[in-house]
């Protein structure tokens, strides 16, 4: 294997339980989530990614379509594909992941084992990291439609709270957790008001975070590439230099 092939950060593992398309999608999503690919930045062409990853162009096309459906990238006719402008990355995610991998290695565990456990835990936790709970007091007396509406509002609120909590560094005054009485069951109107308030707070927080993310992206691109910056920086520099 040549030196170039060995250093290629997009080389996929055909023997993995994870399909090649999913492997490629995860790598591109990681670059976007951590800001290695900044909002508005142009992505490599389908053929270039296919050549790097050693897969069919149709596989890359499918991955790009999936990322676009998730709102992470946008395709512009005649111009190319770009990271969506409203994506708000978090550079520290890579450090969190690397630390978890180091701890798993200390236990003698394969990185794949850690991924399996993390995904299993994520599927059993709520969006805010709390354990799923039984329906609130008095729900059994309500009609099923009202219960379903309230449960959906709770899910929306949990997702908004979890997302807003990541912006404390940008606008700490926007996020304050309000304790709730144990016996209190919020009605649909109250839950809708809470949801709308969180949406407004999140919108303002995202604007502040986007400015920070762009500044971080520019600072990263100003550094010398590759070694010492982490695997995602290596992947970013693969096509940047």
CNS distance restraints for C-alpha pairs under 8 A (distance, minus, plus):
assign (resid   1 and name CA) (resid   5 and name CA) 6.23 0.50 0.50
assign (resid   1 and name CA) (resid   6 and name CA) 6.55 0.50 0.50
assign (resid   2 and name CA) (resid   6 and name CA) 6.24 0.50 0.50
assign (resid   3 and name CA) (resid   7 and name CA) 6.28 0.50 0.50
assign (resid   4 and name CA) (resid   8 and name CA) 6.14 0.50 0.50
assign (resid   5 and name CA) (resid  11 and name CA) 7.70 0.50 0.50
assign (resid   8 and name CA) (resid  52 and name CA) 7.16 0.50 0.50
assign (resid   8 and name CA) (resid 235 and name CA) 7.86 0.50 0.50
assign (resid   8 and name CA) (resid 238 and name CA) 7.48 0.50 0.50
assign (resid   9 and name CA) (resid 231 and name CA) 7.66 0.50 0.50
assign (resid   9 and name CA) (resid 234 and name CA) 7.01 0.50 0.50
assign (resid   9 and name CA) (resid 235 and name CA) 5.30 0.50 0.50
assign (resid   9 and name CA) (resid 238 and name CA) 7.46 0.50 0.50
assign (resid  10 and name CA) (resid  24 and name CA) 7.34 0.50 0.50
assign (resid  10 and name CA) (resid  27 and name CA) 7.77 0.50 0.50
assign (resid  10 and name CA) (resid  52 and name CA) 5.86 0.50 0.50
assign (resid  10 and name CA) (resid  53 and name CA) 4.96 0.50 0.50
assign (resid  10 and name CA) (resid 235 and name CA) 7.24 0.50 0.50
assign (resid  11 and name CA) (resid  52 and name CA) 6.71 0.50 0.50
assign (resid  11 and name CA) (resid  53 and name CA) 4.94 0.50 0.50
assign (resid  11 and name CA) (resid  54 and name CA) 6.96 0.50 0.50
assign (resid  12 and name CA) (resid  20 and name CA) 6.45 0.50 0.50
assign (resid  12 and name CA) (resid  23 and name CA) 6.81 0.50 0.50
assign (resid  12 and name CA) (resid  24 and name CA) 7.29 0.50 0.50
assign (resid  12 and name CA) (resid  53 and name CA) 5.98 0.50 0.50
assign (resid  12 and name CA) (resid  54 and name CA) 7.45 0.50 0.50
assign (resid  13 and name CA) (resid  20 and name CA) 7.14 0.50 0.50
assign (resid  14 and name CA) (resid  19 and name CA) 7.68 0.50 0.50
assign (resid  14 and name CA) (resid  20 and name CA) 6.59 0.50 0.50
assign (resid  18 and name CA) (resid  22 and name CA) 6.45 0.50 0.50
assign (resid  18 and name CA) (resid  23 and name CA) 6.42 0.50 0.50
assign (resid  19 and name CA) (resid  23 and name CA) 6.32 0.50 0.50
assign (resid  20 and name CA) (resid  24 and name CA) 6.26 0.50 0.50
assign (resid  20 and name CA) (resid  55 and name CA) 7.86 0.50 0.50
assign (resid  21 and name CA) (resid  25 and name CA) 6.10 0.50 0.50
assign (resid  21 and name CA) (resid  59 and name CA) 6.05 0.50 0.50
assign (resid  21 and name CA) (resid  60 and name CA) 7.15 0.50 0.50
assign (resid  21 and name CA) (resid  62 and name CA) 7.83 0.50 0.50
assign (resid  21 and name CA) (resid  63 and name CA) 6.33 0.50 0.50
assign (resid  22 and name CA) (resid  26 and name CA) 6.08 0.50 0.50
assign (resid  22 and name CA) (resid  63 and name CA) 7.70 0.50 0.50
assign (resid  23 and name CA) (resid  27 and name CA) 6.44 0.50 0.50
assign (resid  24 and name CA) (resid  28 and name CA) 6.33 0.50 0.50
assign (resid  24 and name CA) (resid  53 and name CA) 7.56 0.50 0.50
assign (resid  24 and name CA) (resid  60 and name CA) 7.93 0.50 0.50
assign (resid  24 and name CA) (resid  63 and name CA) 7.42 0.50 0.50
assign (resid  25 and name CA) (resid  29 and name CA) 5.99 0.50 0.50
assign (resid  25 and name CA) (resid  63 and name CA) 5.75 0.50 0.50
assign (resid  25 and name CA) (resid  64 and name CA) 7.97 0.50 0.50
assign (resid  25 and name CA) (resid  67 and name CA) 7.59 0.50 0.50
assign (resid  26 and name CA) (resid  30 and name CA) 5.98 0.50 0.50
assign (resid  27 and name CA) (resid  31 and name CA) 6.39 0.50 0.50
assign (resid  28 and name CA) (resid  32 and name CA) 6.40 0.50 0.50
assign (resid  29 and name CA) (resid  33 and name CA) 5.92 0.50 0.50
assign (resid  29 and name CA) (resid  67 and name CA) 7.76 0.50 0.50
assign (resid  29 and name CA) (resid  72 and name CA) 7.92 0.50 0.50
assign (resid  30 and name CA) (resid  34 and name CA) 6.05 0.50 0.50
assign (resid  30 and name CA) (resid 232 and name CA) 7.55 0.50 0.50
assign (resid  31 and name CA) (resid  35 and name CA) 6.16 0.50 0.50
assign (resid  31 and name CA) (resid  36 and name CA) 4.94 0.50 0.50
assign (resid  31 and name CA) (resid  37 and name CA) 5.52 0.50 0.50
assign (resid  31 and name CA) (resid 232 and name CA) 6.24 0.50 0.50
assign (resid  31 and name CA) (resid 235 and name CA) 7.96 0.50 0.50
assign (resid  31 and name CA) (resid 236 and name CA) 7.20 0.50 0.50
assign (resid  32 and name CA) (resid  36 and name CA) 6.09 0.50 0.50
assign (resid  32 and name CA) (resid  37 and name CA) 4.95 0.50 0.50
assign (resid  32 and name CA) (resid  38 and name CA) 6.73 0.50 0.50
assign (resid  32 and name CA) (resid  72 and name CA) 7.61 0.50 0.50
assign (resid  32 and name CA) (resid  83 and name CA) 7.35 0.50 0.50
assign (resid  32 and name CA) (resid  89 and name CA) 6.58 0.50 0.50
assign (resid  33 and name CA) (resid  88 and name CA) 7.51 0.50 0.50
assign (resid  33 and name CA) (resid  89 and name CA) 4.65 0.50 0.50
assign (resid  33 and name CA) (resid  90 and name CA) 6.07 0.50 0.50
assign (resid  33 and name CA) (resid  91 and name CA) 7.42 0.50 0.50
assign (resid  33 and name CA) (resid  93 and name CA) 7.77 0.50 0.50
assign (resid  34 and name CA) (resid  89 and name CA) 5.11 0.50 0.50
assign (resid  34 and name CA) (resid  90 and name CA) 4.86 0.50 0.50
assign (resid  34 and name CA) (resid  91 and name CA) 4.14 0.50 0.50
assign (resid  34 and name CA) (resid  92 and name CA) 6.92 0.50 0.50
assign (resid  34 and name CA) (resid  93 and name CA) 6.11 0.50 0.50
assign (resid  34 and name CA) (resid  94 and name CA) 6.60 0.50 0.50
assign (resid  35 and name CA) (resid  39 and name CA) 7.76 0.50 0.50
assign (resid  35 and name CA) (resid  89 and name CA) 4.97 0.50 0.50
assign (resid  35 and name CA) (resid  90 and name CA) 6.42 0.50 0.50
assign (resid  35 and name CA) (resid  91 and name CA) 5.71 0.50 0.50
assign (resid  35 and name CA) (resid 213 and name CA) 6.80 0.50 0.50
assign (resid  35 and name CA) (resid 216 and name CA) 7.80 0.50 0.50
assign (resid  35 and name CA) (resid 217 and name CA) 6.21 0.50 0.50
assign (resid  36 and name CA) (resid  91 and name CA) 7.76 0.50 0.50
assign (resid  36 and name CA) (resid 217 and name CA) 6.65 0.50 0.50
assign (resid  36 and name CA) (resid 220 and name CA) 7.87 0.50 0.50
assign (resid  36 and name CA) (resid 232 and name CA) 6.96 0.50 0.50
assign (resid  36 and name CA) (resid 233 and name CA) 6.51 0.50 0.50
assign (resid  36 and name CA) (resid 236 and name CA) 6.03 0.50 0.50
assign (resid  37 and name CA) (resid  41 and name CA) 6.31 0.50 0.50
assign (resid  37 and name CA) (resid  83 and name CA) 7.09 0.50 0.50
assign (resid  37 and name CA) (resid 217 and name CA) 7.70 0.50 0.50
assign (resid  37 and name CA) (resid 236 and name CA) 7.10 0.50 0.50
assign (resid  38 and name CA) (resid  83 and name CA) 6.71 0.50 0.50
assign (resid  38 and name CA) (resid  89 and name CA) 7.86 0.50 0.50
assign (resid  38 and name CA) (resid 213 and name CA) 7.66 0.50 0.50
assign (resid  38 and name CA) (resid 214 and name CA) 6.71 0.50 0.50
assign (resid  38 and name CA) (resid 217 and name CA) 6.03 0.50 0.50
assign (resid  39 and name CA) (resid  82 and name CA) 7.73 0.50 0.50
assign (resid  39 and name CA) (resid  83 and name CA) 5.02 0.50 0.50
assign (resid  39 and name CA) (resid  84 and name CA) 5.52 0.50 0.50
assign (resid  39 and name CA) (resid  85 and name CA) 4.57 0.50 0.50
assign (resid  39 and name CA) (resid  86 and name CA) 6.87 0.50 0.50
assign (resid  39 and name CA) (resid  87 and name CA) 6.04 0.50 0.50
assign (resid  39 and name CA) (resid  88 and name CA) 7.63 0.50 0.50
assign (resid  39 and name CA) (resid 214 and name CA) 7.50 0.50 0.50
assign (resid  40 and name CA) (resid  82 and name CA) 5.58 0.50 0.50
assign (resid  40 and name CA) (resid  83 and name CA) 4.96 0.50 0.50
assign (resid  40 and name CA) (resid  84 and name CA) 5.80 0.50 0.50
assign (resid  40 and name CA) (resid  85 and name CA) 5.08 0.50 0.50
assign (resid  41 and name CA) (resid  82 and name CA) 5.34 0.50 0.50
assign (resid  41 and name CA) (resid  83 and name CA) 5.43 0.50 0.50
assign (resid  42 and name CA) (resid  80 and name CA) 6.98 0.50 0.50
assign (resid  42 and name CA) (resid  81 and name CA) 5.77 0.50 0.50
assign (resid  42 and name CA) (resid  82 and name CA) 4.24 0.50 0.50
assign (resid  42 and name CA) (resid  83 and name CA) 6.48 0.50 0.50
assign (resid  43 and name CA) (resid  80 and name CA) 7.53 0.50 0.50
assign (resid  43 and name CA) (resid  81 and name CA) 5.59 0.50 0.50
assign (resid  43 and name CA) (resid  82 and name CA) 5.52 0.50 0.50
assign (resid  43 and name CA) (resid  83 and name CA) 7.11 0.50 0.50
assign (resid  44 and name CA) (resid  48 and name CA) 6.23 0.50 0.50
assign (resid  44 and name CA) (resid  49 and name CA) 6.40 0.50 0.50
assign (resid  44 and name CA) (resid  81 and name CA) 7.75 0.50 0.50
assign (resid  44 and name CA) (resid 239 and name CA) 7.65 0.50 0.50
assign (resid  45 and name CA) (resid  49 and name CA) 6.36 0.50 0.50
assign (resid  45 and name CA) (resid  80 and name CA) 7.39 0.50 0.50
assign (resid  45 and name CA) (resid  81 and name CA) 7.73 0.50 0.50
assign (resid  46 and name CA) (resid  50 and name CA) 6.04 0.50 0.50
assign (resid  46 and name CA) (resid  57 and name CA) 6.01 0.50 0.50
assign (resid  46 and name CA) (resid  60 and name CA) 5.91 0.50 0.50
assign (resid  46 and name CA) (resid  61 and name CA) 6.40 0.50 0.50
assign (resid  47 and name CA) (resid  51 and name CA) 6.09 0.50 0.50
assign (resid  47 and name CA) (resid  57 and name CA) 5.85 0.50 0.50
assign (resid  48 and name CA) (resid  52 and name CA) 6.29 0.50 0.50
assign (resid  49 and name CA) (resid  53 and name CA) 6.00 0.50 0.50
assign (resid  49 and name CA) (resid  60 and name CA) 6.99 0.50 0.50
assign (resid  50 and name CA) (resid  54 and name CA) 5.63 0.50 0.50
assign (resid  50 and name CA) (resid  55 and name CA) 5.06 0.50 0.50
assign (resid  50 and name CA) (resid  56 and name CA) 5.90 0.50 0.50
assign (resid  50 and name CA) (resid  57 and name CA) 5.35 0.50 0.50
assign (resid  50 and name CA) (resid  59 and name CA) 7.78 0.50 0.50
assign (resid  50 and name CA) (resid  60 and name CA) 6.15 0.50 0.50
assign (resid  51 and name CA) (resid  55 and name CA) 6.81 0.50 0.50
assign (resid  55 and name CA) (resid  59 and name CA) 6.54 0.50 0.50
assign (resid  55 and name CA) (resid  60 and name CA) 7.48 0.50 0.50
assign (resid  56 and name CA) (resid  60 and name CA) 6.90 0.50 0.50
assign (resid  57 and name CA) (resid  61 and name CA) 6.16 0.50 0.50
assign (resid  58 and name CA) (resid  62 and name CA) 6.12 0.50 0.50
assign (resid  59 and name CA) (resid  63 and name CA) 6.33 0.50 0.50
assign (resid  60 and name CA) (resid  64 and name CA) 6.14 0.50 0.50
assign (resid  61 and name CA) (resid  65 and name CA) 6.15 0.50 0.50
assign (resid  62 and name CA) (resid  66 and name CA) 6.20 0.50 0.50
assign (resid  63 and name CA) (resid  67 and name CA) 6.26 0.50 0.50
assign (resid  64 and name CA) (resid  68 and name CA) 6.14 0.50 0.50
assign (resid  64 and name CA) (resid  73 and name CA) 7.68 0.50 0.50
assign (resid  65 and name CA) (resid  69 and name CA) 6.23 0.50 0.50
assign (resid  66 and name CA) (resid  70 and name CA) 6.42 0.50 0.50
assign (resid  67 and name CA) (resid  71 and name CA) 6.46 0.50 0.50
assign (resid  67 and name CA) (resid  72 and name CA) 5.45 0.50 0.50
assign (resid  67 and name CA) (resid  73 and name CA) 5.94 0.50 0.50
assign (resid  68 and name CA) (resid  72 and name CA) 5.63 0.50 0.50
assign (resid  68 and name CA) (resid  73 and name CA) 4.80 0.50 0.50
assign (resid  68 and name CA) (resid  74 and name CA) 5.71 0.50 0.50
assign (resid  68 and name CA) (resid  75 and name CA) 7.70 0.50 0.50
assign (resid  71 and name CA) (resid  84 and name CA) 6.78 0.50 0.50
assign (resid  72 and name CA) (resid  83 and name CA) 6.05 0.50 0.50
assign (resid  72 and name CA) (resid  84 and name CA) 5.34 0.50 0.50
assign (resid  72 and name CA) (resid  87 and name CA) 6.44 0.50 0.50
assign (resid  73 and name CA) (resid  81 and name CA) 6.81 0.50 0.50
assign (resid  73 and name CA) (resid  82 and name CA) 5.48 0.50 0.50
assign (resid  73 and name CA) (resid  83 and name CA) 4.29 0.50 0.50
assign (resid  73 and name CA) (resid  84 and name CA) 4.58 0.50 0.50
assign (resid  74 and name CA) (resid  81 and name CA) 5.69 0.50 0.50
assign (resid  74 and name CA) (resid  82 and name CA) 5.39 0.50 0.50
assign (resid  74 and name CA) (resid  83 and name CA) 6.32 0.50 0.50
assign (resid  74 and name CA) (resid  84 and name CA) 5.69 0.50 0.50
assign (resid  75 and name CA) (resid  79 and name CA) 7.89 0.50 0.50
assign (resid  75 and name CA) (resid  80 and name CA) 5.90 0.50 0.50
assign (resid  75 and name CA) (resid  81 and name CA) 4.28 0.50 0.50
assign (resid  75 and name CA) (resid  82 and name CA) 6.35 0.50 0.50
assign (resid  76 and name CA) (resid  80 and name CA) 5.47 0.50 0.50
assign (resid  76 and name CA) (resid  81 and name CA) 6.10 0.50 0.50
assign (resid  76 and name CA) (resid  82 and name CA) 7.84 0.50 0.50
assign (resid  83 and name CA) (resid  87 and name CA) 7.52 0.50 0.50
assign (resid  86 and name CA) (resid 210 and name CA) 7.77 0.50 0.50
assign (resid  87 and name CA) (resid 210 and name CA) 7.83 0.50 0.50
assign (resid  88 and name CA) (resid 206 and name CA) 6.74 0.50 0.50
assign (resid  88 and name CA) (resid 209 and name CA) 6.71 0.50 0.50
assign (resid  88 and name CA) (resid 210 and name CA) 5.58 0.50 0.50
assign (resid  88 and name CA) (resid 213 and name CA) 6.95 0.50 0.50
assign (resid  89 and name CA) (resid 210 and name CA) 7.80 0.50 0.50
assign (resid  89 and name CA) (resid 213 and name CA) 6.40 0.50 0.50
assign (resid  90 and name CA) (resid 213 and name CA) 7.39 0.50 0.50
assign (resid  91 and name CA) (resid  95 and name CA) 7.96 0.50 0.50
assign (resid  91 and name CA) (resid 213 and name CA) 7.96 0.50 0.50
assign (resid  92 and name CA) (resid  96 and name CA) 6.44 0.50 0.50
assign (resid  93 and name CA) (resid  97 and name CA) 6.22 0.50 0.50
assign (resid  94 and name CA) (resid  98 and name CA) 6.11 0.50 0.50
assign (resid  94 and name CA) (resid 232 and name CA) 7.67 0.50 0.50
assign (resid  95 and name CA) (resid  99 and name CA) 6.11 0.50 0.50
assign (resid  96 and name CA) (resid 100 and name CA) 6.35 0.50 0.50
assign (resid  97 and name CA) (resid 101 and name CA) 6.24 0.50 0.50
assign (resid  98 and name CA) (resid 102 and name CA) 6.16 0.50 0.50
assign (resid  99 and name CA) (resid 103 and name CA) 6.33 0.50 0.50
assign (resid 100 and name CA) (resid 104 and name CA) 6.23 0.50 0.50
assign (resid 101 and name CA) (resid 105 and name CA) 6.14 0.50 0.50
assign (resid 101 and name CA) (resid 111 and name CA) 6.30 0.50 0.50
assign (resid 101 and name CA) (resid 114 and name CA) 7.38 0.50 0.50
assign (resid 102 and name CA) (resid 106 and name CA) 6.27 0.50 0.50
assign (resid 103 and name CA) (resid 107 and name CA) 6.65 0.50 0.50
assign (resid 104 and name CA) (resid 108 and name CA) 6.49 0.50 0.50
assign (resid 104 and name CA) (resid 109 and name CA) 5.28 0.50 0.50
assign (resid 104 and name CA) (resid 110 and name CA) 7.12 0.50 0.50
assign (resid 104 and name CA) (resid 111 and name CA) 6.93 0.50 0.50
assign (resid 104 and name CA) (resid 114 and name CA) 6.62 0.50 0.50
assign (resid 105 and name CA) (resid 109 and name CA) 5.31 0.50 0.50
assign (resid 105 and name CA) (resid 110 and name CA) 6.75 0.50 0.50
assign (resid 105 and name CA) (resid 111 and name CA) 7.45 0.50 0.50
assign (resid 109 and name CA) (resid 113 and name CA) 6.41 0.50 0.50
assign (resid 109 and name CA) (resid 114 and name CA) 7.37 0.50 0.50
assign (resid 110 and name CA) (resid 114 and name CA) 6.92 0.50 0.50
assign (resid 111 and name CA) (resid 115 and name CA) 6.40 0.50 0.50
assign (resid 112 and name CA) (resid 116 and name CA) 6.25 0.50 0.50
assign (resid 113 and name CA) (resid 117 and name CA) 6.33 0.50 0.50
assign (resid 114 and name CA) (resid 118 and name CA) 6.08 0.50 0.50
assign (resid 115 and name CA) (resid 119 and name CA) 6.11 0.50 0.50
assign (resid 116 and name CA) (resid 120 and name CA) 6.13 0.50 0.50
assign (resid 117 and name CA) (resid 121 and name CA) 6.09 0.50 0.50
assign (resid 118 and name CA) (resid 122 and name CA) 6.04 0.50 0.50
assign (resid 119 and name CA) (resid 123 and name CA) 6.19 0.50 0.50
assign (resid 120 and name CA) (resid 124 and name CA) 6.57 0.50 0.50
assign (resid 121 and name CA) (resid 125 and name CA) 6.28 0.50 0.50
assign (resid 122 and name CA) (resid 126 and name CA) 7.63 0.50 0.50
assign (resid 122 and name CA) (resid 129 and name CA) 7.94 0.50 0.50
assign (resid 124 and name CA) (resid 131 and name CA) 6.91 0.50 0.50
assign (resid 124 and name CA) (resid 132 and name CA) 7.15 0.50 0.50
assign (resid 125 and name CA) (resid 129 and name CA) 5.49 0.50 0.50
assign (resid 125 and name CA) (resid 130 and name CA) 5.56 0.50 0.50
assign (resid 125 and name CA) (resid 131 and name CA) 4.83 0.50 0.50
assign (resid 125 and name CA) (resid 132 and name CA) 6.04 0.50 0.50
assign (resid 126 and name CA) (resid 130 and name CA) 5.24 0.50 0.50
assign (resid 126 and name CA) (resid 131 and name CA) 5.88 0.50 0.50
assign (resid 126 and name CA) (resid 132 and name CA) 5.83 0.50 0.50
assign (resid 126 and name CA) (resid 158 and name CA) 7.51 0.50 0.50
assign (resid 127 and name CA) (resid 155 and name CA) 7.64 0.50 0.50
assign (resid 127 and name CA) (resid 158 and name CA) 5.82 0.50 0.50
assign (resid 127 and name CA) (resid 159 and name CA) 5.30 0.50 0.50
assign (resid 127 and name CA) (resid 162 and name CA) 6.36 0.50 0.50
assign (resid 128 and name CA) (resid 158 and name CA) 5.60 0.50 0.50
assign (resid 128 and name CA) (resid 159 and name CA) 6.50 0.50 0.50
assign (resid 128 and name CA) (resid 161 and name CA) 6.89 0.50 0.50
assign (resid 128 and name CA) (resid 162 and name CA) 4.76 0.50 0.50
assign (resid 129 and name CA) (resid 162 and name CA) 7.96 0.50 0.50
assign (resid 135 and name CA) (resid 139 and name CA) 6.36 0.50 0.50
assign (resid 136 and name CA) (resid 185 and name CA) 6.35 0.50 0.50
assign (resid 137 and name CA) (resid 183 and name CA) 6.86 0.50 0.50
assign (resid 137 and name CA) (resid 184 and name CA) 7.93 0.50 0.50
assign (resid 137 and name CA) (resid 185 and name CA) 6.69 0.50 0.50
assign (resid 138 and name CA) (resid 142 and name CA) 7.29 0.50 0.50
assign (resid 138 and name CA) (resid 185 and name CA) 7.74 0.50 0.50
assign (resid 139 and name CA) (resid 147 and name CA) 6.54 0.50 0.50
assign (resid 142 and name CA) (resid 146 and name CA) 6.61 0.50 0.50
assign (resid 142 and name CA) (resid 147 and name CA) 6.59 0.50 0.50
assign (resid 143 and name CA) (resid 147 and name CA) 6.49 0.50 0.50
assign (resid 144 and name CA) (resid 148 and name CA) 6.08 0.50 0.50
assign (resid 145 and name CA) (resid 149 and name CA) 6.21 0.50 0.50
assign (resid 146 and name CA) (resid 150 and name CA) 6.15 0.50 0.50
assign (resid 146 and name CA) (resid 188 and name CA) 7.79 0.50 0.50
assign (resid 147 and name CA) (resid 151 and name CA) 6.05 0.50 0.50
assign (resid 148 and name CA) (resid 152 and name CA) 6.19 0.50 0.50
assign (resid 149 and name CA) (resid 153 and name CA) 6.25 0.50 0.50
assign (resid 149 and name CA) (resid 188 and name CA) 7.32 0.50 0.50
assign (resid 150 and name CA) (resid 154 and name CA) 6.16 0.50 0.50
assign (resid 150 and name CA) (resid 187 and name CA) 7.25 0.50 0.50
assign (resid 150 and name CA) (resid 188 and name CA) 5.68 0.50 0.50
assign (resid 150 and name CA) (resid 191 and name CA) 7.34 0.50 0.50
assign (resid 151 and name CA) (resid 155 and name CA) 6.28 0.50 0.50
assign (resid 152 and name CA) (resid 156 and name CA) 6.25 0.50 0.50
assign (resid 153 and name CA) (resid 157 and name CA) 6.11 0.50 0.50
assign (resid 153 and name CA) (resid 188 and name CA) 7.72 0.50 0.50
assign (resid 153 and name CA) (resid 191 and name CA) 6.29 0.50 0.50
assign (resid 153 and name CA) (resid 192 and name CA) 6.83 0.50 0.50
assign (resid 153 and name CA) (resid 195 and name CA) 7.29 0.50 0.50
assign (resid 154 and name CA) (resid 158 and name CA) 6.04 0.50 0.50
assign (resid 154 and name CA) (resid 191 and name CA) 7.16 0.50 0.50
assign (resid 155 and name CA) (resid 159 and name CA) 6.22 0.50 0.50
assign (resid 156 and name CA) (resid 160 and name CA) 6.17 0.50 0.50
assign (resid 156 and name CA) (resid 195 and name CA) 7.02 0.50 0.50
assign (resid 157 and name CA) (resid 161 and name CA) 5.98 0.50 0.50
assign (resid 157 and name CA) (resid 191 and name CA) 7.90 0.50 0.50
assign (resid 157 and name CA) (resid 194 and name CA) 7.32 0.50 0.50
assign (resid 157 and name CA) (resid 195 and name CA) 5.39 0.50 0.50
assign (resid 157 and name CA) (resid 198 and name CA) 7.47 0.50 0.50
assign (resid 158 and name CA) (resid 162 and name CA) 6.04 0.50 0.50
assign (resid 159 and name CA) (resid 163 and name CA) 6.14 0.50 0.50
assign (resid 160 and name CA) (resid 164 and name CA) 5.88 0.50 0.50
assign (resid 160 and name CA) (resid 195 and name CA) 7.64 0.50 0.50
assign (resid 160 and name CA) (resid 198 and name CA) 6.38 0.50 0.50
assign (resid 160 and name CA) (resid 199 and name CA) 7.00 0.50 0.50
assign (resid 160 and name CA) (resid 202 and name CA) 7.41 0.50 0.50
assign (resid 161 and name CA) (resid 165 and name CA) 5.99 0.50 0.50
assign (resid 161 and name CA) (resid 198 and name CA) 7.13 0.50 0.50
assign (resid 162 and name CA) (resid 166 and name CA) 7.01 0.50 0.50
assign (resid 163 and name CA) (resid 167 and name CA) 7.44 0.50 0.50
assign (resid 163 and name CA) (resid 202 and name CA) 7.76 0.50 0.50
assign (resid 164 and name CA) (resid 168 and name CA) 7.32 0.50 0.50
assign (resid 164 and name CA) (resid 175 and name CA) 6.77 0.50 0.50
assign (resid 164 and name CA) (resid 198 and name CA) 7.80 0.50 0.50
assign (resid 164 and name CA) (resid 201 and name CA) 7.69 0.50 0.50
assign (resid 164 and name CA) (resid 202 and name CA) 5.65 0.50 0.50
assign (resid 164 and name CA) (resid 205 and name CA) 7.43 0.50 0.50
assign (resid 165 and name CA) (resid 175 and name CA) 6.51 0.50 0.50
assign (resid 167 and name CA) (resid 171 and name CA) 6.29 0.50 0.50
assign (resid 167 and name CA) (resid 172 and name CA) 7.23 0.50 0.50
assign (resid 167 and name CA) (resid 205 and name CA) 6.21 0.50 0.50
assign (resid 167 and name CA) (resid 206 and name CA) 7.49 0.50 0.50
assign (resid 167 and name CA) (resid 209 and name CA) 6.87 0.50 0.50
assign (resid 168 and name CA) (resid 172 and name CA) 4.20 0.50 0.50
assign (resid 168 and name CA) (resid 173 and name CA) 7.57 0.50 0.50
assign (resid 168 and name CA) (resid 174 and name CA) 7.40 0.50 0.50
assign (resid 168 and name CA) (resid 175 and name CA) 6.50 0.50 0.50
assign (resid 170 and name CA) (resid 205 and name CA) 6.80 0.50 0.50
assign (resid 170 and name CA) (resid 208 and name CA) 6.15 0.50 0.50
assign (resid 170 and name CA) (resid 209 and name CA) 5.89 0.50 0.50
assign (resid 171 and name CA) (resid 175 and name CA) 7.67 0.50 0.50
assign (resid 171 and name CA) (resid 205 and name CA) 6.07 0.50 0.50
assign (resid 171 and name CA) (resid 208 and name CA) 7.38 0.50 0.50
assign (resid 174 and name CA) (resid 201 and name CA) 6.22 0.50 0.50
assign (resid 174 and name CA) (resid 205 and name CA) 7.50 0.50 0.50
assign (resid 175 and name CA) (resid 201 and name CA) 7.90 0.50 0.50
assign (resid 180 and name CA) (resid 184 and name CA) 7.01 0.50 0.50
assign (resid 186 and name CA) (resid 190 and name CA) 5.92 0.50 0.50
assign (resid 186 and name CA) (resid 191 and name CA) 6.25 0.50 0.50
assign (resid 187 and name CA) (resid 191 and name CA) 6.19 0.50 0.50
assign (resid 188 and name CA) (resid 192 and name CA) 6.07 0.50 0.50
assign (resid 189 and name CA) (resid 193 and name CA) 6.26 0.50 0.50
assign (resid 190 and name CA) (resid 194 and name CA) 6.26 0.50 0.50
assign (resid 191 and name CA) (resid 195 and name CA) 6.10 0.50 0.50
assign (resid 192 and name CA) (resid 196 and name CA) 6.15 0.50 0.50
assign (resid 193 and name CA) (resid 197 and name CA) 6.19 0.50 0.50
assign (resid 194 and name CA) (resid 198 and name CA) 6.27 0.50 0.50
assign (resid 195 and name CA) (resid 199 and name CA) 6.22 0.50 0.50
assign (resid 196 and name CA) (resid 200 and name CA) 6.36 0.50 0.50
assign (resid 197 and name CA) (resid 201 and name CA) 6.33 0.50 0.50
assign (resid 198 and name CA) (resid 202 and name CA) 5.95 0.50 0.50
assign (resid 199 and name CA) (resid 203 and name CA) 6.15 0.50 0.50
assign (resid 200 and name CA) (resid 204 and name CA) 6.56 0.50 0.50
assign (resid 201 and name CA) (resid 205 and name CA) 6.19 0.50 0.50
assign (resid 202 and name CA) (resid 206 and name CA) 5.98 0.50 0.50
assign (resid 203 and name CA) (resid 207 and name CA) 6.55 0.50 0.50
assign (resid 204 and name CA) (resid 208 and name CA) 6.72 0.50 0.50
assign (resid 205 and name CA) (resid 209 and name CA) 6.18 0.50 0.50
assign (resid 206 and name CA) (resid 210 and name CA) 5.90 0.50 0.50
assign (resid 207 and name CA) (resid 211 and name CA) 6.62 0.50 0.50
assign (resid 208 and name CA) (resid 212 and name CA) 6.69 0.50 0.50
assign (resid 209 and name CA) (resid 213 and name CA) 6.09 0.50 0.50
assign (resid 210 and name CA) (resid 214 and name CA) 6.17 0.50 0.50
assign (resid 211 and name CA) (resid 215 and name CA) 6.36 0.50 0.50
assign (resid 212 and name CA) (resid 216 and name CA) 6.19 0.50 0.50
assign (resid 213 and name CA) (resid 217 and name CA) 6.09 0.50 0.50
assign (resid 214 and name CA) (resid 218 and name CA) 6.25 0.50 0.50
assign (resid 215 and name CA) (resid 219 and name CA) 6.23 0.50 0.50
assign (resid 216 and name CA) (resid 220 and name CA) 6.17 0.50 0.50
assign (resid 217 and name CA) (resid 221 and name CA) 6.29 0.50 0.50
assign (resid 218 and name CA) (resid 222 and name CA) 6.28 0.50 0.50
assign (resid 219 and name CA) (resid 223 and name CA) 6.79 0.50 0.50
assign (resid 221 and name CA) (resid 225 and name CA) 7.97 0.50 0.50
assign (resid 225 and name CA) (resid 229 and name CA) 7.69 0.50 0.50
assign (resid 225 and name CA) (resid 233 and name CA) 7.34 0.50 0.50
assign (resid 225 and name CA) (resid 234 and name CA) 7.12 0.50 0.50
assign (resid 225 and name CA) (resid 237 and name CA) 5.97 0.50 0.50
assign (resid 226 and name CA) (resid 230 and name CA) 7.47 0.50 0.50
assign (resid 226 and name CA) (resid 233 and name CA) 5.96 0.50 0.50
assign (resid 226 and name CA) (resid 234 and name CA) 4.50 0.50 0.50
assign (resid 226 and name CA) (resid 237 and name CA) 6.22 0.50 0.50
assign (resid 227 and name CA) (resid 234 and name CA) 6.96 0.50 0.50
assign (resid 229 and name CA) (resid 233 and name CA) 5.68 0.50 0.50
assign (resid 229 and name CA) (resid 234 and name CA) 7.25 0.50 0.50
assign (resid 230 and name CA) (resid 234 and name CA) 6.49 0.50 0.50
assign (resid 231 and name CA) (resid 235 and name CA) 6.31 0.50 0.50
assign (resid 232 and name CA) (resid 236 and name CA) 6.16 0.50 0.50
assign (resid 233 and name CA) (resid 237 and name CA) 6.06 0.50 0.50
assign (resid 234 and name CA) (resid 238 and name CA) 6.14 0.50 0.50
assign (resid 235 and name CA) (resid 239 and name CA) 7.63 0.50 0.50
assign (resid 236 and name CA) (resid 240 and name CA) 6.41 0.50 0.50
assign (resid 237 and name CA) (resid 241 and name CA) 5.79 0.50 0.50
